[in-house]
Amino acid sequence: MTESPSNATTGPRPGGAVSLGDALVRIHDDLRVRLAALREEVLAFLDGRQPAPDLAAQLREHCTEVCGALGEHHDNEETRGFPLLEREAPHLAPVLDRLRREHVEVERARRNLQALLDDLGAADPERVRAELDRVTARLDAHFAYEEEQLRGALNGISV
């Protein structure tokens, strides 16, 4: 597949600084790893592979950490990244509008998942699995779209 200019990487900048678009991908990759670890821990709990007495509490804490990092990332995009792109790349306005709507949807899904994990022992395991699958797929699609649409523009911005 040929790389389009919108998602081309420019690599490190002089002095070792990472381009903004590449930094976005690294942040998303970190969030993907954290979410995958949380998902695996929850599934192990539901399947009885990790029957620790305080595992439910540990999972709630891990979920809070992952969800907090995701929320902080989206807050930074909304308050810093998107305004910068609106100034520097006004043609991306429809993309930014879509991403803002997706941030609202992601936050709603995050709250629903966290509510399930807060009472994991009483939650229906199939519902938890389905919600984990839905949230994971939704975030993967959101991150991929954001990277595809914004990476090139972000890498072209000098800050």
ABEGO torsion letter per residue (X at the ends): XBBBAAABBAEBBBGGBBBAAAAAAAAAAAAAAAAAAAAAAAAAAAAGABBBAAAAAAAAAAAAAAAAAAAAAAAAAAAAAAAAAAAABAAAAAAAAAAAAAAAAAAAAAAAAAAAAAAAAABBAAAAAAAAAAAAAAAAAAAAAAAAAAAAAAAABBX
